[in-house]
């Protein structure tokens, strides 16, 4: 009997989450021109991070945990950059 190989979608999940992060960062930065744009970006990135953590718990995959780590590193460093401009 030949076993079917299970596809590893880890990099696809991580790529989709990074693309979503880039899209909403660009959209928020272009729409927000006030003093509180950093707080809106922080809230959206924090929500995305929490959703990835919860998804990794329920689906028991490390892909969403890896996505959460990348979102934490890239997203919050983007917040620091925007804040220090």
Secondary structure in CASP SS format (residue, H / E / C, confidence):
PFRMAT SS
TARGET T0000
AUTHOR 0000-0000-0000
METHOD secondary structure of the structure
MODEL  1
X C 1.00
X C 1.00
X C 1.00
X C 1.00
X C 1.00
X C 1.00
X C 1.00
X C 1.00
X C 1.00
X H 1.00
X H 1.00
X H 1.00
X H 1.00
X H 1.00
X H 1.00
X H 1.00
X H 1.00
X H 1.00
X H 1.00
X H 1.00
X H 1.00
X H 1.00
X H 1.00
X H 1.00
X H 1.00
X H 1.00
X H 1.00
X H 1.00
X H 1.00
X H 1.00
X H 1.00
X C 1.00
X C 1.00
X C 1.00
X C 1.00
X C 1.00
X H 1.00
X H 1.00
X H 1.00
X H 1.00
X H 1.00
X H 1.00
X H 1.00
X H 1.00
X H 1.00
X H 1.00
X H 1.00
X H 1.00
X H 1.00
X H 1.00
X H 1.00
X H 1.00
X H 1.00
X H 1.00
X H 1.00
X H 1.00
X H 1.00
X H 1.00
X H 1.00
X C 1.00
X C 1.00
X H 1.00
X H 1.00
X H 1.00
X H 1.00
X H 1.00
X H 1.00
X H 1.00
X H 1.00
X H 1.00
X H 1.00
X H 1.00
X H 1.00
X H 1.00
X H 1.00
X H 1.00
X H 1.00
X H 1.00
X H 1.00
X H 1.00
X H 1.00
X H 1.00
X H 1.00
X H 1.00
X C 1.00
END
